Amino acid sequence: MDARSTRGLLDINRRAQYDVLMRTTLTLETDVATRLKSLMKKRKLTLKEAVNKALRCGLLAVEQEQPEGTFRVAPHDGGFMPGIDPTKLGQVADELETEEYLRIVQSTR
């Protein structure tokens, strides 16, 4: 083989080489295997051809899927209970922290 005829082949000595052709083990569920066998018989395909065709069709369908719908949030009034001033929430937090501190200090005595 000359250099031109080996282009695109995997070579253990060339670490940068990558090719999309690969062998892999694929475990199929029973219903999928049955449908693939039917497709192979009907269209006179090899297992490889049937799997590649099914994957291409399935991937195309997944890639073209549209979102089911726009997510919308239903707004609601997030107002405060009567008697709570939203401009003084920092002060309320300080008071609650002070009360908690005093409770802890008194319980340790």
C-alpha positions as CSV (number, residue, x, y, z in Angstrom):
1,M,0.0,0.0,0.0
2,D,1.3,3.4,-0.8
3,A,0.7,6.5,1.4
4,R,-2.3,7.7,-0.6
5,S,-4.2,4.4,-0.2
6,T,-3.8,4.3,3.6
7,R,-5.2,7.8,4.1
8,G,-8.2,7.7,6.5
9,L,-7.4,4.3,8.0
10,L,-6.7,3.9,11.7
11,D,-3.1,3.5,12.5
12,I,-1.9,2.5,16.0
13,N,1.3,4.5,15.4
14,R,-0.6,7.7,14.5
15,R,-2.1,9.1,17.7
16,A,-3.8,12.1,16.1
17,Q,-5.7,9.8,13.6
18,Y,-9.5,9.6,14.2
19,D,-12.1,8.0,12.0
20,V,-15.8,7.8,12.5
21,L,-16.0,4.1,11.5
22,M,-15.9,2.0,14.7
23,R,-17.1,-1.2,16.0
24,T,-19.1,-1.3,19.2
25,T,-21.3,-3.7,21.2
26,L,-24.9,-2.7,21.2
27,T,-27.4,-4.3,23.5
28,L,-30.9,-4.0,22.0
29,E,-34.2,-4.4,23.8
30,T,-36.4,-7.2,22.5
31,D,-39.0,-4.9,20.8
32,V,-36.2,-2.9,19.1
33,A,-34.5,-6.1,17.8
34,T,-37.8,-7.4,16.5
35,R,-38.5,-4.2,14.6
36,L,-34.9,-4.2,13.2
37,K,-35.2,-7.8,12.0
38,S,-38.5,-6.9,10.3
39,L,-36.9,-3.9,8.6
40,M,-34.0,-6.0,7.5
41,K,-36.3,-8.6,6.0
42,K,-38.7,-6.1,4.4
43,R,-35.9,-3.9,2.8
44,K,-33.3,-6.6,2.3
45,L,-30.8,-4.8,4.5
46,T,-27.9,-6.0,6.6
47,L,-28.0,-5.4,10.4
48,K,-25.5,-2.6,10.0
49,E,-27.5,-0.9,7.3
50,A,-30.8,-1.2,9.3
51,V,-29.2,0.1,12.5
52,N,-27.6,3.0,10.8
53,K,-30.8,3.9,8.9
54,A,-32.9,3.7,12.1
55,L,-30.4,5.8,14.1
56,R,-30.2,8.4,11.3
57,C,-34.0,8.7,11.2
58,G,-34.3,8.8,15.0
59,L,-31.5,11.4,15.4
60,L,-33.0,13.6,12.7
61,A,-36.4,13.5,14.5
62,V,-34.8,14.3,17.8
63,E,-32.8,17.2,16.3
64,Q,-35.9,18.7,14.7
65,E,-38.1,18.4,17.8
66,Q,-39.8,21.6,18.9
67,P,-40.2,22.5,22.5
68,E,-43.6,21.3,23.8
69,G,-44.6,24.8,24.7
70,T,-43.4,28.0,26.3
71,F,-43.1,27.8,30.1
72,R,-45.2,30.6,31.7
73,V,-45.2,31.7,35.2
74,A,-48.5,32.8,36.6
75,P,-47.9,36.0,38.5
76,H,-49.4,36.6,41.9
77,D,-49.4,39.4,44.4
78,G,-46.4,38.9,46.7
79,G,-47.5,41.6,49.0
80,F,-46.6,41.7,52.7
81,M,-48.9,41.0,55.5
82,P,-50.5,44.1,57.1
83,G,-48.2,45.8,59.6
84,I,-44.9,44.7,57.9
85,D,-43.0,47.6,56.3
86,P,-40.9,46.3,53.4
87,T,-38.4,49.2,53.9
88,K,-37.5,47.9,57.4
89,L,-36.9,44.2,56.7
90,G,-33.2,44.7,57.6
91,Q,-34.2,46.0,61.0
92,V,-36.6,43.0,61.5
93,A,-33.8,40.6,60.6
94,D,-31.5,42.3,63.1
95,E,-34.1,42.0,65.8
96,L,-34.7,38.3,65.1
97,E,-31.0,37.6,65.2
98,T,-30.6,39.5,68.5
99,E,-33.5,37.6,70.0
100,E,-32.0,34.2,68.9
101,Y,-28.6,35.2,70.3
102,L,-30.1,36.2,73.7
103,R,-32.1,32.9,73.8
104,I,-28.8,30.9,73.2
105,V,-26.9,32.9,75.8
106,Q,-29.6,32.5,78.4
107,S,-30.0,28.7,77.8
108,T,-26.2,28.1,78.4
109,R,-26.3,29.6,81.9
